[in-house]
Amino acid sequence: MPALPLLSVRDLRVTFGLSGQGVEALRGLTFDLQEGESLGIVGESGSGKSTLALALMGLLPMGARASGSVLLGGAPFSTRMRGCQVGMVFQEPATALHPLFRCGYQVEEVVRQHRKLSSRGVRREVQALLERVQLADSERIYRAYPHELSGGQRQRVMLAIALAGSPRLLIADEPTTALDTVTQQSILQLLQELQRAEGLSLLLISHDLGVVARVADKMLVLREGAAVETGAAEALLRRPQHAYTKGLLACRPGGRQRLQRLPSLSDMLRLGETYVPPPPVSAGDTAKRRAQLYALTPIVRLESVSVRYPVRRYFWSRARRWVEALRDLSLEIFPGEMLGIAGESGSGKSTLGRVVAGLQMPTSGAAYYRSVPLEKMLPAMQRQMRREVQVVFQDPYRSLNPRLTVGEALREPMWAHRLYATERQCRHAAAELLERVGLPADFSRRYPHELSGGQRQRVCLARALSVQPRLLVCDEITSALDVSVQADILNLLLDLQQDLGLTAVFISHDLSVLHQMCDRVLVLREGCAEAIDTPEHLLTKPPTPYVRRLVEALLL
């Protein structure tokens, strides 16, 4: 007799909205997951991955209609199985963890719910769980609030909560999204170790096929709520059969060869066998471009810049504890250059971006924009810099005002900098900007919540371009996007740089993205410059052990 699957899903359908007019998020999904096996679910945003996770956990929102069957160990799933039979790690631990309760208390809640232990026994079990997920300083983590932890530490606390009920199945919904490559690698290794040690079955959801390939035994590719391809993970990655799977693999930036443009999934699906991949960038063209760039006068110059922040000050003491975000950093950025900034979380990347944009004054050292020191700028020059240097932030949803339409968000900076004389001129300019970033002009009437993540990021780019800047600071603008949308945004940025002659600072934890985009890459470590060189040299000949570790985490 064949072994009974731990999880058996048959003809699962989920519909949102009114009957007859609803959107079918899952369409007849069928698969099995054996005891101790790992299954990767991959697909673009909107393919139904998170809906599947919520359906399996019985957490679908009001108004959703589900049909089909979900069996766990041969028994129909019930909410009583949640926590003790099935645990879940959510995509964003910063929002999944309650900000007003200490992390230890939040793990305690689950332990008390599923275990009959004394208060002392609960405390010991929580400490054991924190140590099991490789949180070395478990006492500090126990007392800490979520905002006092790094992204990787918060994700490990979420793992401890998911394991507190001793589940047989662990569902991990995008557990490494927006984490740097080293932290991402450590979380994936931890999942593998926990799976082996606990005998868990693992359902790993991700938009990145490379992430899933590191952990999963089998892979299922979703598109618009339906399975288009399934099979052993290694075989599927080596010999994908469906055009959609081939497109997802092709959209990922490669660390070996830089292309003039990244392959577009939409073009691959539309053209099929007639699709021709973009050609590589020639070494001669690259050398000529860089020679021209570095003969110019730098637009930004930093001299021995340091930035430190006060962390905590007690009311009974005047003493302060400081964190050195940047330490003695010198840098030049040339007109028309695309400079990449890489490093782990907490290395000072975003702080450096704020210094370059003039949003953060150095604690010591000097920062110059167009050869003028920031601290000595006259008001007129400050206003000019505010217009010429724009920032595109990591989270497009939080950087857009939810009460303003897209058109109003684009026109607001135009009015603030008095670029046009009439409202009609502003509306015309906003429509042109939307078309430039690949969106229809009628999107100006929509609100941010009515757009997808990629569309919102295009709006943020259009808003930054609305004041005709000379320098863009792009802070992790593709880290939370799926690979196909990431490719579209990166291609758009390359087009904008070529058409408008923009200078750009591109902050990312992904060296493969920086290799595709940048002329030089600065690697930061604990606020210091670890290395600065061309991306191809950093990838092929890492100059320090730290850079080598970043490259190895990328290639694993």
C-alpha positions as CSV (number, residue, x, y, z in Angstrom):
1,M,0.0,0.0,0.0
2,P,1.4,3.5,-0.9
3,A,2.0,5.8,2.0
4,L,-0.9,8.1,2.8
5,P,0.0,11.8,1.9
6,L,0.3,14.1,4.9
7,L,-1.4,16.8,2.9
8,S,-3.8,16.0,0.0
9,V,-5.4,18.9,-1.9
10,R,-8.1,18.0,-4.5
11,D,-9.8,20.4,-7.0
12,L,-9.3,23.4,-4.6
13,R,-11.1,26.5,-5.9
14,V,-11.3,29.9,-4.2
15,T,-13.4,32.8,-5.5
16,F,-13.6,36.4,-4.2
17,G,-16.6,38.6,-4.8
18,L,-20.2,38.1,-5.7
19,S,-21.4,34.9,-7.2
20,G,-21.2,35.0,-11.0
21,Q,-19.0,38.2,-10.9
22,G,-16.2,37.1,-8.6
23,V,-12.5,36.6,-9.3
24,E,-11.3,33.0,-9.2
25,A,-8.0,33.1,-7.3
26,L,-7.5,29.3,-7.4
27,R,-8.8,27.1,-10.2
28,G,-9.0,23.4,-9.5
29,L,-5.6,23.0,-7.8
30,T,-4.6,19.4,-7.0
31,F,-1.4,18.1,-5.4
32,D,0.0,15.9,-2.6
33,L,2.7,16.4,0.0
34,Q,4.3,13.4,1.7
35,E,5.5,13.1,5.3
36,G,8.9,14.8,5.6
37,E,8.8,16.2,2.0
38,S,9.3,19.8,0.9
39,L,7.2,21.3,-1.9
40,G,7.9,24.7,-3.4
41,I,5.1,26.9,-4.8
42,V,6.3,29.5,-7.2
43,G,4.6,32.1,-9.4
44,E,4.2,35.8,-10.0
45,S,2.3,38.2,-7.7
46,G,-1.4,37.5,-8.2
47,S,-0.9,33.8,-9.2
48,G,-2.7,32.6,-6.0
49,K,0.3,31.6,-3.8
50,S,-0.8,33.4,-0.7
51,T,-4.4,32.6,-1.3
52,L,-3.4,28.9,-1.2
53,A,-1.6,29.3,2.1
54,L,-4.6,31.1,3.7
55,A,-7.0,28.4,2.3
56,L,-4.9,25.6,3.8
57,M,-4.8,27.4,7.2
58,G,-8.5,28.2,7.1
59,L,-7.8,31.9,7.2
60,L,-9.6,33.1,4.1
61,P,-11.3,36.5,4.6
62,M,-15.1,37.0,4.8
63,G,-16.6,36.9,1.3
64,A,-14.2,34.3,-0.1
65,R,-15.8,31.0,-1.3
66,A,-13.8,27.8,-1.3
67,S,-14.6,24.4,-2.7
68,G,-12.8,21.1,-3.1
69,S,-11.1,19.1,-0.4
70,V,-8.0,19.6,1.9
71,L,-7.0,16.5,3.9
72,L,-4.3,16.4,6.6
73,G,-3.2,12.9,7.4
74,G,-6.3,11.6,5.7
75,A,-8.7,13.7,7.8
76,P,-10.5,16.9,6.6
77,F,-8.8,20.0,7.8
78,S,-10.4,21.8,10.7
79,T,-9.4,25.0,12.6
80,R,-8.5,22.8,15.6
81,M,-5.5,21.6,13.6
82,R,-4.1,25.1,13.2
83,G,-1.0,25.6,15.3
84,C,-0.7,22.0,16.6
85,Q,-0.8,20.2,13.2
86,V,0.0,23.1,10.8
87,G,2.2,26.1,11.5
88,M,2.7,29.1,9.3
89,V,5.4,31.7,8.8
90,F,4.0,34.9,7.3
91,Q,5.7,37.0,4.7
92,E,6.3,40.2,6.7
93,P,7.3,39.5,10.4
94,A,7.3,43.2,11.2
95,T,3.5,43.2,10.7
96,A,2.8,39.7,11.8
97,L,4.3,40.3,15.2
98,H,2.4,42.6,17.6
99,P,4.5,45.8,18.1
100,L,3.3,46.3,21.7
101,F,4.2,42.9,23.2
102,R,7.7,41.5,23.8
103,C,8.8,38.7,21.5
104,G,9.0,36.2,24.4
105,Y,5.4,36.8,25.4
106,Q,4.2,36.3,21.9
107,V,5.9,32.9,21.7
108,E,4.5,32.1,25.2
109,E,0.9,32.7,24.0
110,V,1.2,29.8,21.5
111,V,3.0,27.5,24.0
112,R,0.3,28.0,26.6
113,Q,-2.4,27.4,23.9
114,H,-1.0,24.0,22.9
115,R,0.9,22.7,25.9
116,K,-0.1,22.0,29.5
117,L,3.0,23.3,31.3
118,S,3.7,25.3,34.5
119,S,4.8,28.9,34.3
120,R,8.4,27.8,34.8
121,G,7.9,25.1,32.2
122,V,6.5,27.5,29.6
123,R,9.5,29.9,30.2
124,R,11.9,27.0,29.6
125,E,10.1,25.9,26.5
126,V,10.2,29.4,25.0
127,Q,13.9,29.6,25.7
128,A,14.4,26.2,24.0
129,L,12.4,27.3,21.0
130,L,14.4,30.6,20.6
131,E,17.6,28.6,20.8
132,R,16.2,26.0,18.3
133,V,15.8,28.7,15.7
134,Q,19.4,29.8,16.3
135,L,18.8,33.0,18.2
136,A,22.0,33.1,20.2
137,D,21.1,35.8,22.8
138,S,17.8,34.2,23.7
139,E,17.4,36.2,27.0
140,R,17.7,39.5,25.1
141,I,15.4,38.3,22.4
142,Y,12.9,37.2,25.0
143,R,12.7,40.7,26.5
144,A,13.0,42.6,23.2
145,Y,10.1,44.2,21.2
146,P,9.9,43.4,17.5
147,H,11.2,46.9,16.4
148,E,14.4,46.2,18.4
149,L,15.3,43.2,16.2
150,S,16.7,42.9,12.7
151,G,14.6,41.4,9.9
152,G,16.4,38.0,10.1
153,Q,15.8,37.9,13.9
154,R,12.1,38.8,13.6
155,Q,11.8,36.0,11.0
156,R,13.4,33.5,13.4
157,V,10.9,34.6,16.2
158,M,8.1,33.9,13.7
159,L,9.6,30.4,13.1
160,A,9.7,29.8,16.9
161,I,6.0,30.8,17.1
162,A,5.1,28.4,14.2
163,L,7.0,25.6,15.9
164,A,5.6,26.1,19.3
165,G,2.7,23.7,18.7
166,S,4.9,20.9,17.4
167,P,3.2,20.9,13.9
168,R,3.7,18.2,11.3
169,L,3.4,20.7,8.4
170,L,5.1,24.1,8.2
171,I,3.9,26.6,5.6
172,A,6.4,29.4,4.9
173,D,4.9,32.2,2.8
174,E,7.8,34.3,1.2
175,P,10.0,33.9,4.4
176,T,13.0,35.5,2.8
177,T,11.5,38.4,0.8
178,A,13.4,41.7,1.2
179,L,16.2,40.0,3.3
180,D,19.8,40.4,2.2
181,T,21.4,37.4,0.6
182,V,23.4,36.3,3.6
183,T,20.4,36.4,6.0
184,Q,18.3,34.8,3.3
185,Q,20.8,31.9,3.1
186,S,20.8,31.5,6.9
187,I,17.0,31.4,7.0
188,L,16.8,28.8,4.2
189,Q,19.5,26.6,5.9
190,L,17.6,26.9,9.2
191,L,14.4,25.7,7.5
192,Q,16.3,22.7,6.1
193,E,17.8,21.9,9.5
194,L,14.5,22.2,11.2
195,Q,12.8,20.0,8.6
196,R,15.4,17.2,9.1
197,A,15.5,17.5,12.9
198,E,11.8,17.8,13.5
199,G,10.7,15.5,10.6
200,L,8.5,18.3,9.2
201,S,6.9,18.6,5.9
202,L,7.5,22.0,4.3
203,L,5.4,24.0,1.9
204,L,7.6,26.9,0.8
205,I,5.9,29.8,-1.2
206,S,8.1,32.2,-3.1
207,H,8.2,34.2,-6.3
208,D,12.0,33.3,-6.7
209,L,12.7,29.9,-8.3
210,G,16.3,30.1,-7.1
211,V,15.2,30.3,-3.5
212,V,12.8,27.4,-3.8
213,A,15.4,25.3,-5.6
214,R,17.7,25.5,-2.5
215,V,15.2,23.9,-0.2
216,A,12.4,22.1,-2.1
217,D,12.3,18.5,-3.3
218,K,9.4,19.2,-5.6
219,M,8.1,22.3,-7.3
220,L,4.7,23.5,-8.4
221,V,4.4,26.5,-10.7
222,L,1.2,28.6,-10.4
223,R,-0.2,31.0,-13.0
224,E,-3.5,32.8,-12.5
225,G,-4.6,30.3,-9.9
226,A,-3.8,27.1,-11.9
227,A,-0.9,24.8,-11.9
228,V,1.0,25.0,-15.2
229,E,3.9,22.7,-14.3
230,T,5.0,20.4,-11.5
231,G,7.8,18.0,-10.9
232,A,11.1,17.4,-9.1
233,A,12.7,20.7,-8.4
234,E,16.1,20.0,-9.9
235,A,14.7,18.5,-13.1
236,L,12.2,21.3,-13.5
237,L,14.9,24.0,-13.2
238,R,17.2,22.2,-15.6
239,R,14.6,21.3,-18.2
240,P,11.4,23.4,-17.8
241,Q,8.7,22.5,-20.3
242,H,6.2,25.3,-20.0
243,A,6.9,28.7,-21.6
244,Y,5.8,30.4,-18.4
245,T,8.4,28.5,-16.3
246,K,11.1,29.2,-18.9
247,G,10.2,32.9,-18.7
248,L,10.4,33.1,-14.9
249,L,13.9,31.5,-15.1
250,A,15.0,33.8,-17.9
251,C,13.9,37.0,-16.1
252,R,16.3,36.5,-13.2
253,P,19.5,38.6,-13.6
254,G,22.5,36.3,-14.1
255,G,25.9,36.8,-12.4
256,R,27.9,35.7,-15.4
257,Q,26.8,37.9,-18.3
258,R,25.4,41.5,-18.5
259,L,22.6,41.9,-21.0
260,Q,21.5,45.1,-22.8
261,R,18.1,44.4,-21.3
262,L,16.7,41.7,-19.1
263,P,14.3,39.2,-20.9
264,S,10.6,40.2,-20.5
265,L,8.2,37.5,-19.5
266,S,5.3,39.2,-21.3
267,D,7.4,39.2,-24.6
268,M,8.4,35.6,-24.2
269,L,4.8,34.5,-23.7
270,R,3.6,36.7,-26.5
271,L,6.2,35.7,-29.1
272,G,6.8,32.1,-28.1
273,E,9.4,30.4,-30.2
274,T,10.1,33.5,-32.3
275,Y,11.3,35.4,-29.2
276,V,15.0,36.5,-29.5
277,P,16.9,37.1,-26.2
278,P,18.5,40.5,-25.7
279,P,22.2,40.5,-26.7
280,P,25.0,40.9,-24.1
281,V,26.8,44.2,-23.5
282,S,30.2,44.1,-25.2
283,A,33.3,44.7,-23.2
284,G,34.4,47.4,-25.6
285,D,31.2,49.4,-25.2
286,T,31.5,49.1,-21.4
287,A,35.1,50.3,-21.3
288,K,34.3,53.2,-23.6
289,R,31.3,54.3,-21.5
290,R,33.3,54.1,-18.2
291,A,36.2,56.0,-19.6
292,Q,33.9,58.9,-20.6
293,L,32.1,58.8,-17.2
294,Y,35.2,59.0,-15.0
295,A,36.7,61.9,-17.0
296,L,33.9,64.2,-15.7
297,T,33.7,66.2,-12.6
298,P,31.8,64.3,-9.8
299,I,28.3,65.5,-9.1
300,V,28.5,64.2,-5.5
301,R,31.6,63.9,-3.3
302,L,31.9,62.6,0.2
303,E,35.0,63.1,2.3
304,S,35.6,61.1,5.4
305,V,31.8,61.1,6.2
306,S,30.6,59.5,9.5
307,V,27.0,59.3,10.7
308,R,26.0,58.1,14.1
309,Y,22.6,57.8,15.8
310,P,21.7,58.0,19.5
311,V,20.0,54.7,20.4
312,R,18.7,55.1,24.0
313,R,18.8,57.7,26.7
314,Y,17.6,56.9,30.2
315,F,15.7,59.6,32.1
316,W,18.0,59.3,35.1
317,S,21.3,59.6,33.1
318,R,22.7,61.9,30.6
319,A,24.7,59.1,29.0
320,R,23.8,58.1,25.5
321,R,24.6,54.9,23.5
322,W,25.5,55.6,19.9
323,V,25.3,53.5,16.7
324,E,27.9,54.2,14.0
325,A,25.9,53.9,10.7
326,L,28.7,55.2,8.5
327,R,32.4,55.5,9.5
328,D,35.0,57.6,7.6
329,L,33.5,57.0,4.2
330,S,34.9,58.8,1.1
331,L,33.2,58.5,-2.3
332,E,32.7,60.2,-5.7
333,I,29.6,59.8,-7.9
334,F,30.0,60.9,-11.5
335,P,27.3,62.4,-13.9
336,G,25.5,59.7,-15.8
337,E,26.9,56.9,-13.6
338,M,24.9,54.1,-12.1
339,L,26.5,53.4,-8.8
340,G,25.5,50.3,-6.8
341,I,25.6,50.0,-3.0
342,A,25.6,46.5,-1.6
343,G,25.9,44.9,1.9
344,E,24.0,43.1,4.5
345,S,21.0,44.6,6.5
346,G,22.4,47.2,8.9
347,S,25.6,47.9,6.9
348,G,24.6,51.5,6.3
349,K,23.2,51.4,2.7
350,S,20.1,53.4,3.4
351,T,21.9,55.9,5.6
352,L,24.4,56.5,2.7
353,G,21.5,57.0,0.3
354,R,20.0,59.7,2.6
355,V,23.4,61.4,2.9
356,V,23.7,61.5,-0.9
357,A,20.2,62.9,-1.2
358,G,20.9,65.6,1.4
359,L,18.3,64.1,3.8
360,Q,20.9,63.3,6.4
361,M,23.7,65.6,7.5
362,P,27.0,63.9,8.3
363,T,28.1,63.8,12.0
364,S,31.6,64.5,10.8
365,G,33.3,64.9,7.4
366,A,31.9,66.8,4.5
367,A,29.4,66.0,1.7
368,Y,29.4,68.1,-1.5
369,Y,26.7,68.4,-4.2
370,R,28.0,70.0,-7.4
371,S,31.1,71.0,-5.5
372,V,29.1,72.9,-2.9
373,P,29.3,71.6,0.8
374,L,25.8,70.7,2.1
375,E,26.2,72.6,5.4
376,K,27.1,75.9,3.5
377,M,24.4,75.8,0.9
378,L,22.3,78.9,0.5
379,P,18.5,78.5,0.5
380,A,18.2,78.9,-3.2
381,M,20.8,76.1,-3.8
382,Q,19.0,73.9,-1.2
383,R,15.7,74.3,-3.1
384,Q,17.5,73.5,-6.4
385,M,19.1,70.3,-4.8
386,R,15.7,69.3,-3.4
387,R,14.4,69.3,-7.0
388,E,17.5,67.8,-8.7
389,V,17.9,64.9,-6.2
390,Q,15.0,62.5,-5.8
391,V,14.6,59.3,-3.8
392,V,12.6,56.2,-4.8
393,F,11.9,54.2,-1.7
394,Q,11.7,50.4,-1.1
395,D,8.0,50.2,-0.3
396,P,5.9,52.0,-2.9
397,Y,2.6,51.5,-1.0
398,R,3.9,53.3,2.1
399,S,5.6,56.1,0.1
400,L,2.4,57.0,-1.7
401,N,-0.4,59.0,0.1
402,P,-3.4,56.6,0.1
403,R,-5.8,59.6,0.0
404,L,-4.3,61.1,-3.2
405,T,-5.0,59.7,-6.7
406,V,-2.0,58.9,-8.9
407,G,-2.5,62.1,-10.9
408,E,-2.6,64.2,-7.7
409,A,0.5,62.5,-6.4
410,L,2.3,63.4,-9.6
411,R,1.1,67.0,-9.8
412,E,1.9,67.8,-6.1
413,P,5.7,68.1,-6.6
414,M,5.2,70.0,-9.8
415,W,3.2,72.6,-8.0
416,A,5.6,72.6,-5.0
417,H,8.6,73.5,-7.3
418,R,6.5,75.8,-9.6
419,L,7.4,74.0,-12.8
420,Y,4.2,74.8,-14.6
421,A,2.0,77.9,-14.7
422,T,-1.4,76.2,-15.0
423,E,-3.3,73.1,-13.8
424,R,-3.8,72.0,-17.4
425,Q,-0.1,72.0,-18.1
426,C,0.5,69.9,-14.9
427,R,-2.2,67.4,-16.0
428,H,-0.6,67.1,-19.4
429,A,2.8,66.5,-17.9
430,A,1.5,63.9,-15.5
431,A,-0.1,62.0,-18.4
432,E,3.2,62.0,-20.3
433,L,5.0,60.8,-17.2
434,L,2.6,57.8,-16.9
435,E,3.2,56.9,-20.5
436,R,6.9,57.2,-20.1
437,V,6.9,54.6,-17.2
438,G,4.6,52.3,-19.2
439,L,1.3,53.1,-17.6
440,P,-1.9,54.3,-19.4
441,A,-2.8,57.9,-18.8
442,D,-6.2,57.0,-17.3
443,F,-4.3,55.6,-14.3
444,S,-4.2,59.1,-13.0
445,R,-7.7,58.6,-11.6
446,R,-6.8,55.5,-9.6
447,Y,-5.7,55.3,-6.0
448,P,-2.6,53.4,-4.8
449,H,-4.6,50.5,-3.4
450,E,-6.1,49.9,-6.8
451,L,-2.6,49.1,-8.3
452,S,-0.3,46.1,-8.2
453,G,3.1,46.4,-6.6
454,G,4.9,46.8,-9.9
455,Q,2.4,49.5,-11.0
456,R,2.9,51.4,-7.7
457,Q,6.7,51.3,-8.1
458,R,6.2,52.7,-11.7
459,V,4.1,55.6,-10.2
460,C,6.9,56.3,-7.6
461,L,9.4,56.5,-10.5
462,A,7.1,58.8,-12.4
463,R,6.7,61.0,-9.3
464,A,10.5,61.2,-8.8
465,L,10.8,62.2,-12.5
466,S,8.1,64.8,-12.3
467,V,10.5,67.5,-11.1
468,Q,13.1,66.7,-13.8
469,P,15.9,65.5,-11.5
470,R,19.6,64.9,-12.2
471,L,20.2,62.2,-9.6
472,L,17.9,59.3,-8.5
473,V,18.6,57.4,-5.3
474,C,16.8,54.0,-5.6
475,D,16.6,52.3,-2.2
476,E,15.8,48.5,-2.7
477,I,13.1,49.3,-5.2
478,T,12.8,45.7,-6.5
479,S,13.5,43.7,-3.4
480,A,9.8,42.8,-2.7
481,L,8.8,42.4,-6.4
482,D,8.6,39.1,-8.3
483,V,11.2,38.4,-10.9
484,S,9.2,39.3,-14.0
485,V,8.1,42.7,-12.5
486,Q,11.6,43.3,-11.3
487,A,12.9,42.7,-14.9
488,D,10.3,45.3,-16.2
489,I,11.3,47.9,-13.6
490,L,15.0,47.4,-14.1
491,N,14.6,47.7,-17.9
492,L,12.5,50.9,-17.4
493,L,15.3,52.4,-15.2
494,L,17.9,51.6,-17.8
495,D,15.7,53.2,-20.5
496,L,15.2,56.3,-18.3
497,Q,18.9,56.7,-17.6
498,Q,19.7,56.4,-21.3
499,D,17.0,58.8,-22.5
500,L,17.4,61.4,-19.7
501,G,21.1,61.1,-18.9
502,L,20.2,60.5,-15.2
503,T,22.8,59.7,-12.5
504,A,21.6,57.0,-10.2
505,V,22.5,55.4,-6.9
506,F,21.1,51.9,-6.8
507,I,20.9,50.3,-3.4
508,S,20.3,46.5,-3.3
509,H,21.3,43.4,-1.4
510,D,21.3,41.4,-4.7
511,L,24.7,41.4,-6.4
512,S,23.2,39.9,-9.6
513,V,20.9,42.9,-9.9
514,L,23.8,45.3,-9.4
515,H,25.9,43.4,-12.0
516,Q,23.1,44.0,-14.5
517,M,22.6,47.6,-13.7
518,C,25.7,49.3,-12.4
519,D,29.0,50.7,-13.6
520,R,30.6,50.4,-10.1
521,V,29.5,48.7,-6.9
522,L,30.4,49.9,-3.4
523,V,30.2,47.1,-0.8
524,L,29.5,48.4,2.8
525,R,30.2,46.5,6.0
526,E,29.2,47.9,9.4
527,G,29.3,51.4,7.9
528,C,32.7,51.1,6.3
529,A,33.7,50.7,2.6
530,E,34.7,47.1,2.3
531,A,35.4,47.3,-1.5
532,I,34.5,49.4,-4.5
533,D,35.1,48.1,-8.1
534,T,33.3,47.1,-11.2
535,P,30.6,44.5,-10.6
536,E,32.2,41.9,-12.8
537,H,35.5,42.1,-10.9
538,L,33.7,41.8,-7.6
539,L,31.8,38.7,-8.7
540,T,34.8,36.9,-10.4
541,K,37.6,38.0,-8.0
542,P,36.1,39.0,-4.6
543,P,38.8,41.1,-2.9
544,T,37.9,40.3,0.7
545,P,36.4,37.3,2.6
546,Y,33.3,39.4,3.3
547,V,32.7,40.1,-0.4
548,R,33.4,36.4,-1.1
549,R,30.7,35.5,1.4
550,L,28.2,37.8,-0.3
551,V,29.0,36.2,-3.7
552,E,28.8,32.7,-2.4
553,A,25.4,33.4,-0.8
554,L,24.2,34.6,-4.2
555,L,25.5,31.6,-6.1
556,L,24.3,28.9,-3.7
